Structure formats: structure tokens, C-alpha cells
């Protein structure tokens, strides 16, 4: 009987924690971040894509389609963000993949520390 109350209490506390976290961080989603002195204060603000960003997106899409047509790759993911004007686009940016080439550096550091 006590186990049911403990589980119910855990669920209520978890739900309250999620609601409280969302209320505290709600302003982060709507306002630009001014807490960082070493980067642009409005780096997290999103703007509508400019003509240059739209043209770049078309060029990247064309390249991806050509590469897939030639059979060089099966899937490609690209994420682009211009840090000076905060505009971005992504192509399959939410796809999961194995970052094989990114794994080399942590392995090299590990081997260095072990040596």
C-alpha cells in the first residue's frame, strides 16, 4: 500500500519539477540571450532567412541530390548557421548517424593519457 503512495508522490514531484523548469526557462525561448559577454548578445535570436541563405540552401540541396543520384552516398545531413546574422538551415539535421570521423580525437586523447 505504501509503495503506491511513494510511486504517486514521485509522479507528482516529477510533474511539478517539469512545470517549474518550463516556467523558469520560458523566457529563454522568446528573448535573446544577453548573459554572454564573449559572443553576440542576440546569437540565439532567429531571423527569417535572407536571400543569400535561401540561395545557399538551393545550392546545397542541388549538390545533395546530384551526389545521391550518382550513388556516392545514401544519406547526407547538413546544418548551416551564419554566426554573424543568426540565420540557419538544415537538411536532414535531425537524422541519427555514427560520427566516425569525430571519434578519432577522443580516442587519441585517451591513448595519449594512457601512454
Secondary structure, 3 states (H helix, E strand, C coil): CHHHHHHHHHHHHHHHHHHHHHHHCHHHHHCCCCCCCCCCCCCCCCCCCCHHHHHHHHHHHHHHHHHHHCCCCCCCCEEEECCCCCCEEEECCCCCCCCHHHHHHHHHHHHHHHC
